[in-house]
């Protein structure tokens, strides 16, 4: 046992030593090696369709290869494939124009280059974790000749012992000729120029941000518009419901003073008449409680990740946002078990282990299923987005050995601490028949219309989020996202409460699923908006990018729908409990 512990400590020490000696220190001595990593290459309009840089017939520099491992789970899932360029770069050491390799052009290599130029292929590199982009080649105005840029000129700015700025200039374009012609060789060269810079190390990512885009007047106007919508809705809901409920209370109090014969002759109607059924368990209570528990979980994860992104500037590290989301999702799994398990217990559910398994694996199984489906397409295309087998095993282990046990702990706590029904009204043994009502009071109509206003409060922000994920923008205004999250929460609760009041007033007690789906229908409008964005705001093409886009947009919309549905149900549940606890029920 002691030997095993000693080996583990030695292994961790070696890892720490390796981490302390590489570029993550971000501090270089004069003449120390600076590594140029080549990442991926792919079509400019299909940001997610990426391939390994050397999948094109480029050649490496003379230096021996350096291995790179995926440092985070997020980096592996995002398809980061860093390979050493082989170029000799030393800190503060200028390099004159130097040829480092050449490629003998064959028909196959020429076709690969021509296809990449026609498809507007761009490549990405990293120096000291700073991303650098370059274009593979270009086509002349006539569209007949294709050229490849063969010279990379790197301008590297330093402040003290730290690299703070990197710029790439592509030069020396060479026309691709037929391989039988005399000039059938491509020679690649590079040049490095170091210069002092006044940019501070903490500000070195500012050049990649686009304040003119994200802090545009339209963005501020959309936030202000949504904020005014919140004030209007809260005021409207408060005024209408308070006045209406006050009249309802007065009418019900008057009816309570009548004797039994007068009550029988009276015209009883309204939400009080369903007091014996309003707290009846929802149909398919197991699925409903699993969805609500998952919704609470997603809400907490979203709030935590947004907060961490505001504090920690997660956009500066490769895959850090995704890694943080996975870690927070796993660590907060007891939230899912607590709320889902307690709700299932209050609804009288008996098969609690099955409910716990459903709640624990509902979202991970859907995400993994979609990811594995897209992964097969990525493998077919030999894209870098293909998830390695070891990463699949790691994700599976997280689900089985972290999420499931923590969910079990949350479920046990929820059943014991909040699993006892405490409804203000007694539930009738026989369900009351639901009377006929106008078509616009039907739950299906309420569900469809319930998501319109919540979607209206966030659709401008959706454009900025979509653009940052599907185009070449770095999203960094997480303060805006936090405001939009709060606005969405308030609008969803207000709209769902109004919808539920109308439903109960029509003496329809099926409010649990109706409130959840009415708020969750926001996701349907978001997914429809994604179609508009794809066809009118992007130039994406091809089966791989299309399946990637609509597959992951379906996951995003589903998660948003479950979160909004839970928020709507939670707010409505408090409202229903409040109004029925203040009315005298015989």
C-alpha positions in Angstrom: 0.0 0.0 0.0 2.8 2.4 0.9 4.6 1.6 -2.3 1.5 2.3 -4.3 1.0 5.7 -2.6 4.7 6.5 -3.2 4.3 5.8 -6.9 1.3 8.0 -7.2 3.1 10.9 -5.4 6.1 10.4 -7.7 3.8 10.5 -10.8 2.1 13.6 -9.6 5.4 15.2 -8.9 6.6 14.5 -12.4 3.5 16.0 -13.8 3.9 19.1 -11.7 7.6 19.3 -12.8 6.6 19.0 -16.4 4.0 21.7 -16.0 6.5 24.0 -14.3 9.0 23.7 -17.2 6.8 24.3 -20.2 5.2 27.4 -21.7 2.4 27.6 -19.1 4.7 29.7 -17.0 4.4 32.3 -19.7 7.9 33.6 -18.7 11.0 33.2 -20.9 14.7 33.9 -20.5 16.6 35.3 -23.4 17.3 32.6 -26.0 14.8 30.1 -24.5 12.8 28.1 -26.9 9.3 29.4 -27.9 7.1 26.7 -29.3 4.9 27.3 -32.4 2.0 24.9 -32.3 0.0 24.1 -35.4 -3.6 23.4 -34.5 -6.2 22.9 -37.2 -7.2 23.8 -40.7 -10.6 24.0 -42.3 -13.2 26.1 -44.3 -13.6 29.7 -43.1 -17.4 29.5 -43.3 -17.5 26.1 -41.5 -15.9 26.9 -38.2 -16.6 23.5 -36.7 -15.3 21.5 -39.7 -11.7 21.4 -38.8 -8.9 19.0 -39.7 -5.4 18.4 -38.5 -3.0 21.0 -39.9 -0.7 18.4 -41.5 -3.7 16.6 -43.1 -2.9 19.0 -46.0 0.4 18.3 -47.7 2.3 20.9 -45.6 5.8 20.0 -44.3 7.4 20.4 -40.9 10.5 22.3 -39.8 13.8 20.5 -39.1 13.5 20.4 -35.3 12.5 17.2 -33.6 8.9 16.7 -32.7 7.4 17.6 -29.3 4.5 15.6 -28.0 1.4 17.4 -26.8 -1.3 15.9 -24.6 -4.8 17.2 -24.0 -4.4 19.1 -20.8 -8.2 19.4 -20.1 -11.3 17.5 -21.0 -12.7 20.5 -22.7 -9.7 20.8 -25.0 -10.1 17.2 -26.1 -13.9 17.6 -26.7 -13.3 20.8 -28.8 -11.0 19.0 -31.2 -7.8 20.9 -30.3 -5.0 19.0 -32.1 -1.7 20.8 -31.4 1.3 19.6 -33.4 4.8 21.0 -33.2 5.7 23.0 -36.3 9.3 22.1 -36.1 10.4 25.8 -36.5 13.3 27.1 -34.5 12.1 30.1 -32.5 14.0 31.5 -29.5 12.8 34.3 -27.2 14.1 37.7 -28.5 16.0 35.9 -31.2 15.2 37.4 -34.7 15.2 35.0 -37.6 15.8 36.2 -41.1 13.9 34.7 -44.0 14.7 31.0 -43.8 13.5 28.1 -45.9 12.7 25.3 -43.6 11.2 22.6 -45.9 9.9 21.8 -49.4 7.1 19.7 -50.9 7.3 17.7 -54.1 4.0 18.4 -55.8 2.1 15.4 -57.1 -1.4 15.4 -58.7 -2.9 14.3 -55.4 -1.2 17.1 -53.4 -2.1 19.7 -56.0 -5.8 18.7 -55.9 -5.7 18.8 -52.1 -4.3 22.4 -52.2 -6.7 23.5 -54.9 -9.7 22.2 -52.9 -8.5 24.0 -49.8 -8.0 27.3 -51.7 -11.5 27.0 -53.3 -13.0 26.3 -49.9 -11.3 29.3 -48.3 -9.3 27.2 -45.9 -7.8 28.9 -42.8 -5.4 27.5 -40.3 -4.8 28.2 -36.7 -1.6 28.3 -34.7 -0.6 29.0 -31.1 2.4 30.8 -29.6 2.4 30.9 -25.8 -1.3 30.2 -25.8 -2.0 33.2 -28.1 -4.0 32.1 -31.2 -2.8 33.1 -34.7 -4.8 32.7 -37.9 -3.6 32.5 -41.5 -5.1 31.7 -44.9 -3.9 28.8 -47.0 -4.1 30.6 -50.4 -6.2 32.6 -52.8 -7.7 32.5 -56.3 -7.0 35.2 -58.9 -9.8 37.4 -60.1 -10.4 35.3 -63.2 -10.8 32.2 -61.0 -8.4 30.1 -63.1 -5.2 30.1 -61.1 -4.8 29.0 -57.5 -2.0 30.3 -55.3 -0.5 29.1 -52.0 1.1 31.4 -49.4 4.5 29.9 -48.7 6.1 32.4 -46.3 5.1 33.1 -42.7 6.3 36.3 -41.1 5.8 36.4 -37.4 6.0 39.7 -35.4 6.2 38.9 -31.7 5.8 41.6 -29.1 7.2 41.1 -25.6 7.0 42.9 -22.3 9.8 42.0 -20.0 10.0 38.2 -20.0 6.5 37.6 -21.3 5.0 37.4 -24.8 2.1 39.8 -25.2 1.4 40.1 -28.9 1.7 37.9 -32.0 0.9 38.9 -35.6 1.2 36.8 -38.8 1.8 38.1 -42.3 1.4 35.6 -45.2 3.7 36.4 -48.1 5.3 34.9 -51.3 2.3 33.4 -53.0 3.1 30.6 -55.5 0.9 29.4 -58.3 0.0 25.8 -58.3 1.3 24.2 -61.6 0.8 20.9 -63.1 3.2 18.3 -61.6 4.7 17.6 -65.0 5.8 21.2 -65.4 9.4 22.2 -64.4 8.5 24.1 -61.3 6.8 21.3 -59.3 8.2 22.1 -55.9 6.8 24.3 -53.1 9.4 25.7 -50.7 8.1 27.0 -47.4 9.9 29.7 -45.3 9.5 31.7 -42.2 10.7 34.9 -40.6 10.6 36.0 -36.9 10.9 39.5 -35.6 10.8 40.3 -31.9 10.0 43.9 -30.7 9.3 45.4 -27.3 5.7 46.2 -26.5 3.9 48.3 -23.9 0.9 45.9 -23.7 0.5 44.4 -20.3 0.3 40.6 -20.0 -3.2 40.7 -18.4 -4.4 42.7 -21.4 -2.9 40.7 -24.2 -6.2 39.1 -25.2 -7.9 42.4 -25.6 -6.9 42.5 -29.3 -9.0 39.4 -30.0 -12.2 40.9 -28.5 -14.6 43.0 -30.5 -16.2 45.7 -28.3 -17.7 47.4 -31.4 -19.7 44.3 -32.0 -20.7 43.1 -28.5 -21.1 46.6 -27.0 -22.9 48.0 -30.0 -25.8 50.4 -29.3 -28.2 47.7 -30.4 -27.0 45.4 -27.7 -27.4 48.0 -25.0 -30.9 48.8 -26.5 -31.9 45.2 -26.4 -30.9 44.9 -22.7 -32.8 48.1 -21.9 -35.8 46.9 -23.9 -35.9 43.6 -22.1 -35.5 45.4 -18.7 -38.5 47.6 -19.5 -40.4 44.5 -20.5 -39.7 43.0 -17.1 -40.9 46.1 -15.3 -44.0 46.2 -17.4 -44.8 42.5 -17.0 -44.2 42.5 -13.2 -46.3 45.6 -12.8 -49.1 44.2 -15.1 -49.1 40.8 -13.5 -49.1 42.3 -10.0 -51.9 44.8 -10.7 -54.2 42.5 -12.7 -53.8 39.4 -10.5 -54.0 41.4 -7.2 -57.2 43.1 -8.4 -58.7 39.9 -9.8 -57.7 37.8 -6.9 -59.1 40.4 -4.5 -62.5 40.1 -6.2 -62.2 36.4 -6.2 -61.5 36.4 -2.4 -64.4 38.7 -1.8 -66.8 36.5 -3.9 -65.6 33.3 -2.2 -65.9 34.9 1.3 -69.4 35.9 0.4 -70.2 32.4 -0.7 -68.9 31.0 2.5 -71.4 33.1 4.5 -74.4 31.5 2.5 -76.1 28.4 3.8 -75.9 25.1 1.9 -79.2 25.7 0.0 -78.2 29.1 -1.3 -74.8 27.7 -2.3 -76.5 25.0 -4.3 -78.7 27.6 -6.1 -75.7 29.9 -6.6 -73.5 30.0 -9.7 -70.2 28.6 -8.5 -67.2 28.9 -10.8 -63.6 29.8 -10.9 -60.3 28.4 -9.6 -61.6 27.6 -6.1 -63.8 24.9 -7.5 -60.7 22.7 -8.3 -59.2 23.0 -4.8 -59.6 19.2 -4.4 -57.7 18.4 -7.5 -55.2 21.2 -8.0 -52.5 19.4 -5.9 -53.2 16.0 -7.6 -49.9 14.4 -8.7 -49.0 15.2 -12.3 -49.4 12.5 -14.9 -46.2 10.5 -15.4 -44.8 11.8 -12.2 -41.5 10.0 -12.6 -40.6 11.8 -15.9 -42.0 15.1 -14.6 -39.9 15.0 -11.4 -36.8 14.0 -13.4 -37.3 16.9 -15.8 -37.8 19.4 -12.9 -34.7 18.1 -11.1 -32.7 18.4 -14.3 -34.0 21.9 -14.8 -32.9 23.0 -11.4 -29.5 21.4 -12.1 -29.1 23.2 -15.4 -30.1 26.5 -13.9 -27.5 26.2 -11.1 -24.8 25.2 -13.6 -25.6 28.1 -15.9 -25.5 30.6 -13.1 -22.2 29.2 -11.7 -20.5 29.1 -15.1 -21.6 32.6 -16.0 -20.3 33.8 -12.6 -17.0 32.0 -13.1 -16.6 33.4 -16.6 -17.2 37.0 -15.3 -14.6 36.5 -12.5 -12.0 34.3 -14.2 -12.1 35.4 -17.9 -12.3 31.8 -19.1 -12.2 32.7 -22.7 -8.4 33.2 -22.5 -7.7 29.4 -22.0 -8.4 26.7 -24.6 -11.4 24.6 -23.6 -11.6 26.1 -20.1 -15.3 27.2 -20.4 -16.3 23.7 -21.4 -14.1 22.0 -18.7 -15.6 24.4 -16.1 -19.1 23.5 -17.2 -18.4 19.8 -17.0 -16.8 20.1 -13.5 -19.7 22.3 -12.2 -22.3 19.9 -13.7 -20.7 17.0 -12.0 -20.1 18.8 -8.6 -23.7 20.1 -8.4 -25.4 16.7 -9.2 -26.9 16.6 -5.7 -29.1 19.5 -6.7 -30.7 17.3 -9.4 -31.3 14.5 -6.9 -32.6 16.7 -4.2 -35.3 18.6 -6.1 -36.3 15.7 -8.4 -36.4 13.1 -5.5 -38.3 15.4 -3.1 -40.9 16.2 -5.8 -41.3 12.6 -6.7 -41.8 11.7 -3.0 -44.4 14.5 -2.5 -46.3 13.1 -5.5 -46.5 9.7 -3.9 -43.9 8.0 -6.1 -42.7 4.6 -4.9 -40.0 3.5 -7.4 -37.5 6.1 -6.3 -34.4 4.3 -7.5 -35.7 4.3 -11.0 -36.6 7.9 -10.8 -33.1 8.7 -9.4 -31.4 6.9 -12.4 -33.7 8.6 -14.8 -32.9 12.1 -13.3 -29.2 11.3 -13.1 -28.8 10.1 -16.7 -31.5 12.1 -18.5 -29.4 15.0 -19.7 -26.0 13.2 -19.9 -27.5 10.4 -22.0 -29.1 12.8 -24.5 -25.9 14.9 -24.8 -23.7 11.8 -25.2 -26.1 10.3 -27.6 -26.0 13.3 -29.9 -22.3 13.8 -29.4 -21.6 10.2 -30.4 -23.8 10.4 -33.4 -22.0 13.6 -34.6 -18.7 11.9 -33.7 -19.4 9.1 -36.2 -19.8 11.7 -38.9 -16.6 13.5 -37.8 -14.7 10.1 -37.9 -16.0 9.6 -41.5 -14.8 13.0 -42.5 -11.4 12.5 -40.6 -12.1 15.7 -38.8 -10.3 16.8 -35.6 -13.7 17.1 -34.0 -13.8 13.3 -33.6 -13.8 12.6 -29.9 -10.9 10.2 -28.8 -11.9 6.9 -27.3 -10.1 7.8 -24.0 -12.2 11.0 -23.7 -15.4 8.9 -24.2 -14.3 6.6 -21.4 -13.5 9.6 -19.2 -16.9 11.1 -19.8 -18.6 7.8 -19.0 -16.6 7.4 -15.8 -17.7 10.9 -14.7 -21.3 9.9 -15.3 -21.0 6.6 -13.4 -18.6 7.3 -10.6 -19.3 11.0 -9.9 -22.7 12.2 -11.1 -24.6 9.0 -10.1 -23.4 8.8 -6.5 -23.8 12.5 -5.9 -27.3 12.3 -7.4 -28.1 9.4 -5.1 -27.0 11.5 -2.1 -29.2 14.4 -3.2 -32.2 12.1 -3.7 -31.9 10.6 -0.3 -31.6 14.0 1.3 -34.5 15.3 -0.8 -36.8 12.4 0.1 -36.0 12.7 3.8 -35.9 16.5 4.2 -38.6 17.7 1.7 -40.4 14.6 0.6 -43.5 14.9 2.9 -46.6 16.4 1.1 -47.6 19.7 2.8 -50.4 20.8 0.5 -52.9 23.5 1.9 -55.8 21.5 0.4 -57.0 18.0 0.7 -56.9 15.9 -2.5 -60.2 14.4 -3.6 -60.3 10.6 -4.1 -62.2 11.0 -7.4 -60.9 13.5 -10.0 -63.3 16.3 -10.9 -64.4 16.3 -14.6 -62.9 19.1 -16.5 -65.6 21.3 -18.1 -65.5 22.5 -21.7 -63.9 25.8 -22.3 -63.0 28.2 -25.1 -60.3 27.1 -27.5 -57.8 29.7 -26.3 -58.0 28.3 -22.8 -56.9 24.8 -23.9 -53.5 23.7 -22.5 -52.1 23.1 -26.0 -52.8 26.7 -27.0 -51.4 28.0 -23.7 -48.2 26.0 -24.2 -47.7 27.3 -27.7 -48.2 31.0 -26.7 -46.4 30.8 -23.4 -42.9 31.0 -24.9 -43.4 34.0 -27.1 -42.6 36.7 -24.5 -39.7 34.9 -22.9 -38.2 34.4 -26.3 -38.8 38.0 -27.1 -36.7 39.0 -24.1 -33.7 37.1 -25.2 -33.7 36.8 -29.0 -31.3 39.7 -29.5 -28.8 38.1 -27.1 -29.3 34.8 -28.9 -27.8 36.5 -32.0 -24.7 37.5 -30.2 -24.3 34.1 -28.6 -24.8 32.3 -31.9 -22.3 34.6 -33.6 -19.7 34.0 -31.0 -20.1 30.2 -31.2 -20.7 29.7 -34.9 -18.5 32.5 -36.2 -15.1 34.0 -35.4 -16.1 36.1 -32.4 -15.0 35.6 -28.8 -17.9 36.0 -26.4 -16.7 37.9 -23.3 -19.6 40.1 -22.2 -20.9 37.6 -19.6 -22.3 40.5 -17.5 -24.8 41.0 -20.3 -25.5 37.2 -20.2 -26.1 37.3 -16.5 -28.6 40.2 -16.9 -30.4 38.4 -19.7 -30.5 35.2 -17.5 -32.2 37.2 -14.7 -34.6 38.9 -17.2 -35.5 35.6 -18.7 -36.2 34.1 -15.3 -38.5 37.0 -14.3 -40.4 37.1 -17.6 -40.8 33.3 -17.6 -42.3 33.3 -14.1 -44.7 36.2 -14.8 -46.0 34.7 -18.1 -46.4 31.2 -16.6 -48.3 32.5 -13.6 -50.8 34.4 -15.8 -51.2 31.3 -18.0 -51.8 29.1 -15.0 -54.3 31.5 -13.5 -56.4 31.5 -16.7 -56.2 27.7 -16.8 -57.3 27.3 -13.2 -60.0 29.9 -13.6 -61.4 27.7 -16.4 -61.5 24.9 -13.8 -58.7 22.9 -15.4 -56.4 21.6 -12.8 -53.7 20.2 -15.1 -51.4 23.0 -14.4 -48.1 21.1 -13.6 -47.3 20.0 -17.1 -49.0 23.0 -18.7 -46.8 25.5 -16.7 -43.7 23.4 -17.5 -44.4 23.1 -21.2 -45.6 26.7 -21.6 -42.4 28.1 -20.2 -40.3 25.4 -22.0 -41.9 26.3 -25.4 -39.4 29.1 -25.4 -36.9 26.5 -26.6 -39.1 25.8 -29.7 -38.9 29.5 -30.7 -35.1 29.5 -30.2 -34.7 26.4 -32.4 -36.8 28.0 -35.1 -34.6 31.1 -34.8 -31.6 28.9 -35.3 -33.0 27.9 -38.8 -33.3 31.6 -39.7 -29.8 32.2 -38.4 -28.3 29.3 -40.4 -29.9 30.2 -43.7 -29.7 34.0 -43.6 -26.8 34.9 -41.3 -24.2 32.3 -42.1 -22.6 30.7 -45.2 -22.2 27.3 -43.7 -22.5 24.3 -46.1 -21.9 20.6 -46.2 -23.4 17.6 -44.4 -20.9 17.7 -41.6 -21.4 21.3 -40.6 -25.1 21.1 -41.1 -25.5 18.0 -38.9 -23.1 19.6 -36.3 -25.1 22.9 -36.2 -28.6 21.5 -36.0 -27.6 18.7 -33.7 -25.9 20.9 -31.1 -28.6 23.6 -31.5 -31.2 20.9 -30.7 -29.2 20.1 -27.5 -28.9 23.8 -26.6 -32.6 24.3 -27.2 -33.6 21.2 -25.2 -31.4 22.3 -22.2 -32.9 25.8 -22.4 -36.4 24.4 -22.6 -35.9 22.2 -19.5 -34.4 25.1 -17.6 -37.2 27.5 -18.5 -39.8 24.9 -17.9 -38.5 24.3 -14.4 -38.3 28.0 -13.7 -41.9 28.5 -14.8 -43.1 25.5 -12.8 -41.3 26.6 -9.7 -42.7 30.1 -9.8 -46.2 28.8 -10.6 -46.0 26.3 -7.8 -45.4 29.0 -5.3 -48.3 31.1 -6.7 -50.7 28.2 -6.6 -49.8 27.2 -3.1 -50.2 30.9 -2.0 -53.6 31.5 -3.5 -55.1 28.2 -2.1 -53.6 28.7 1.3 -55.4 32.1 1.8 -58.8 30.8 0.9 -61.1 29.1 3.4 -61.8 25.6 2.0 -64.7 23.6 3.5 
